[in-house]
Amino acid sequence: MINDDKTYKSLPDVSESYWINSISLPSFPKLNSDITVDVVIIGGGITGLTTAFLLAKKGFKIALLESDRLLNGTTGHTTAKITAQHGLIYHQLIKNIGIEQAKLYYQANLDALNFIRETIDHFEIDCEYSDQDAWVYAVTKKDQEKIEQEAKAYNDLGIKGTLVDSTPLDITVNNALIMKDQAQFHPLKYLKPLVDQVTKMGGQIFEKTTAVDIKKGKQPVVLTRDQEKVTANHVIICSHFPFYEGFGLYSAKMYVERSYAIVAKTNKKIPAGLFINANSPTRSLRKVSINGEEMALIVGENHKTGQGIDTIKHYQALESFGQTILDIDSIKYRWSAQDLTTLDQIPYIGRITSGNPNILIATGYRKWGITNGTAASLLLADLVNDESNKYEELFKPSRFNPIPSIKNLVVQNQEAIRCDHHVYSIYDYVLKYKKP
Ligand SMILES: Cc1cc2nc3c(=O)[nH]c(=O)nc-3n(C[C@H](O)[C@H](O)[C@H](O)COP(=O)(O)OP(=O)(O)OC[C@H]3O[C@@H](n4cnc5c(N)ncnc54)[C@H](O)[C@@H]3O)c2cc1C
């Protein structure tokens, strides 16, 4: 056990996710020949697996390639809140993209929550699902105002929300905003039956199979590290960070943040609800039941990847928070993971570029990929099946929303792009080439 300061509890020696440790998943072979399918999906997280399930259900012959083991990526290291309350976002969305588009963002995430609920009901999935209210709270005057603005945004968008001046947590808050009827679950217990459904419907899954390139064309070909080829009518990239960018500039249009998690046994009772603070660094909290015992899952301390302090300090900061409000007895699990945020905070879901309609992508969920990833799967399945989907424009990867924060992000990223014999800042590039 690690304990570099005697005022802190011991941390587990090994970084290990409770979700992964509490389930046994089937294993799948490595791809060892060339194959041809209707759709090849890259990545076995919530996005890839839900997409595989939906497309197999629509009758497509699918193959899913996973470089490691299924569900060992971000989905295996999440907090697993299922909610359309994505911290504070709706006031900002209204400002950036207007009421109608902001409403669509909410509806897409609500549809995703309802899809998860219906899937659990339909297959009677035992995945520790429970309905919960989601709370975002302020502990400073400045954040109090932000929450008031967010409450007004809820009102403008028709979101059921309640502005209150206290929470069930043992913490003094200025105010808080509740989004009712949200949920939580064990993400891997939810997804395992979907894996079973995919294989039952004839879908092929390959693990330890890394996609390294795509040969574009009428029938694109995915090349694997071991030189196997998968030919398909559509390629869907659900690899979290896109392994292939085409001309979509995804690495320049997103930033990566690492977050930390601990699961702690506490001496105080943990209230029901999904909690998150409005300020930075993030403190996100929900309870989990482990062998019949309730424990606190505390997540946060996000920082841009590569810019963190000593890892132990991040875990200790989460522990201090838990200690103050719940009196921590011991820490059972610790882990960390990364997620991606786009320039305008809205995921990129759809055709990788308008010139490549049969290569699709889903990424940039801003740490809200349980609903955004499910919304992505619903949209991708419609696009492949040539069905219309009202969220296509909102999530279109080639969109350009000229918001002021883009410039800041670009300055932070300090990236430059070489194109047409010029070197552009990303901001100038995006302005110049709005429609790649
Ligand atoms: C700490 C933390 C807490 C979070 N909490 C929440 C929450 O409470 N609610 C919420 O909605 N969201 C939350 N999120 C976000 C959410 O968990 C993620 O956005 C979501 O799980 C991403 O799913 P995915 O399928 O896109 O990616 P992943 O789960 O990462 O899956 C991608 C898969 O692709 C594979 N892969 C990568 N490259 C290749 C390749 N070249 N070839 C083949 N396979 C490849 C990877 O091995 C991986 O298995 C959280 C994120 C973090 C980091």
The ligand as an SDF file (V2000), in Angstrom:
LIG
                    3D

 53 58  0  0  0  0  0  0  0  0999 V2000
  -12.5300    9.7650  -14.9460 C   0  0  0  0  0  0  0  0  0  0  0  0
  -13.6720    9.8610  -15.9070 C   0  0  0  0  0  0  0  0  0  0  0  0
  -14.9770    9.8680  -15.4280 C   0  0  0  0  0  0  0  0  0  0  0  0
  -16.0560    9.9270  -16.3260 C   0  0  0  0  0  0  0  0  0  0  0  0
  -17.3370    9.9260  -15.8490 N   0  0  0  0  0  0  0  0  0  0  0  0
  -18.3820    9.9810  -16.6990 C   0  0  0  0  0  0  0  0  0  0  0  0
  -19.7120    9.9700  -16.2300 C   0  0  0  0  0  0  0  0  0  0  0  0
  -19.9950    9.8840  -15.0370 O   0  0  0  0  0  0  0  0  0  0  0  0
  -20.7220   10.0460  -17.1470 N   0  0  0  0  0  0  0  0  0  0  0  0
  -20.4820   10.1530  -18.4760 C   0  0  0  0  0  0  0  0  0  0  0  0
  -21.4170   10.2890  -19.2670 O   0  0  0  0  0  0  0  0  0  0  0  0
  -19.2040   10.1230  -18.9560 N   0  0  0  0  0  0  0  0  0  0  0  0
  -18.1640   10.0290  -18.1030 C   0  0  0  0  0  0  0  0  0  0  0  0
  -16.8840    9.9980  -18.5810 N   0  0  0  0  0  0  0  0  0  0  0  0
  -16.6710    9.9450  -20.0270 C   0  0  0  0  0  0  0  0  0  0  0  0
  -16.9430    8.5540  -20.6000 C   0  0  0  0  0  0  0  0  0  0  0  0
  -16.5570    7.5480  -19.6950 O   0  0  0  0  0  0  0  0  0  0  0  0
  -16.1760    8.3990  -21.9130 C   0  0  0  0  0  0  0  0  0  0  0  0
  -16.4240    9.5310  -22.7150 O   0  0  0  0  0  0  0  0  0  0  0  0
  -16.6240    7.1660  -22.6750 C   0  0  0  0  0  0  0  0  0  0  0  0
  -16.4960    6.0330  -21.8610 O   0  0  0  0  0  0  0  0  0  0  0  0
  -15.7810    7.0130  -23.9350 C   0  0  0  0  0  0  0  0  0  0  0  0
  -16.2170    5.8380  -24.5730 O   0  0  0  0  0  0  0  0  0  0  0  0
  -15.5960    5.4070  -25.9670 P   0  0  0  0  0  0  0  0  0  0  0  0
  -16.2750    4.1670  -26.3700 O   0  0  0  0  0  0  0  0  0  0  0  0
  -15.6210    6.5650  -26.8990 O   0  0  0  0  0  0  0  0  0  0  0  0
  -14.0550    5.1810  -25.6570 O   0  0  0  0  0  0  0  0  0  0  0  0
  -13.2880    3.9700  -24.8800 P   0  0  0  0  0  0  0  0  0  0  0  0
  -14.1190    3.4100  -23.8010 O   0  0  0  0  0  0  0  0  0  0  0  0
  -11.9730    4.5360  -24.5260 O   0  0  0  0  0  0  0  0  0  0  0  0
  -13.1640    2.8910  -26.0120 O   0  0  0  0  0  0  0  0  0  0  0  0
  -12.2860    3.0540  -27.1120 C   0  0  0  0  0  0  0  0  0  0  0  0
  -11.6370    1.7120  -27.3990 C   0  0  0  0  0  0  0  0  0  0  0  0
  -10.9210    1.7940  -28.6330 O   0  0  0  0  0  0  0  0  0  0  0  0
   -9.7580    1.0070  -28.5160 C   0  0  0  0  0  0  0  0  0  0  0  0
   -8.8070    1.4680  -29.5200 N   0  0  0  0  0  0  0  0  0  0  0  0
   -8.0980    2.6190  -29.5220 C   0  0  0  0  0  0  0  0  0  0  0  0
   -7.3420    2.7060  -30.6230 N   0  0  0  0  0  0  0  0  0  0  0  0
   -7.5740    1.5820  -31.3390 C   0  0  0  0  0  0  0  0  0  0  0  0
   -7.0730    1.0910  -32.5810 C   0  0  0  0  0  0  0  0  0  0  0  0
   -6.1730    1.7790  -33.3030 N   0  0  0  0  0  0  0  0  0  0  0  0
   -7.4980   -0.1270  -33.0150 N   0  0  0  0  0  0  0  0  0  0  0  0
   -8.4060   -0.8380  -32.2990 C   0  0  0  0  0  0  0  0  0  0  0  0
   -8.9120   -0.4080  -31.1200 N   0  0  0  0  0  0  0  0  0  0  0  0
   -8.5010    0.7890  -30.6480 C   0  0  0  0  0  0  0  0  0  0  0  0
   -9.3160    1.2310  -27.0790 C   0  0  0  0  0  0  0  0  0  0  0  0
   -8.4690    0.1780  -26.6480 O   0  0  0  0  0  0  0  0  0  0  0  0
  -10.6280    1.2840  -26.3460 C   0  0  0  0  0  0  0  0  0  0  0  0
  -11.0030    0.0350  -25.8230 O   0  0  0  0  0  0  0  0  0  0  0  0
  -15.7960    9.9720  -17.7180 C   0  0  0  0  0  0  0  0  0  0  0  0
  -14.4800    9.9850  -18.1950 C   0  0  0  0  0  0  0  0  0  0  0  0
  -13.4310    9.9360  -17.3110 C   0  0  0  0  0  0  0  0  0  0  0  0
  -12.0240    9.9630  -17.8400 C   0  0  0  0  0  0  0  0  0  0  0  0
  1  2  1  0
  2  3  1  0
  2 52  2  0
  3  4  2  0
  4  5  1  0
  4 50  1  0
  5  6  2  0
  6  7  1  0
  6 13  1  0
  7  8  2  0
  7  9  1  0
  9 10  1  0
 10 11  2  0
 10 12  1  0
 12 13  2  0
 13 14  1  0
 14 15  1  0
 14 50  1  0
 15 16  1  0
 16 17  1  0
 16 18  1  0
 18 19  1  0
 18 20  1  0
 20 21  1  0
 20 22  1  0
 22 23  1  0
 23 24  1  0
 24 25  2  0
 24 26  1  0
 24 27  1  0
 27 28  1  0
 28 29  2  0
 28 30  1  0
 28 31  1  0
 31 32  1  0
 32 33  1  0
 33 34  1  0
 33 48  1  0
 34 35  1  0
 35 36  1  0
 35 46  1  0
 36 37  1  0
 36 45  1  0
 37 38  2  0
 38 39  1  0
 39 40  1  0
 39 45  2  0
 40 41  1  0
 40 42  2  0
 42 43  1  0
 43 44  2  0
 44 45  1  0
 46 47  1  0
 46 48  1  0
 48 49  1  0
 50 51  2  0
 51 52  1  0
 52 53  1  0
M  END
$$$$
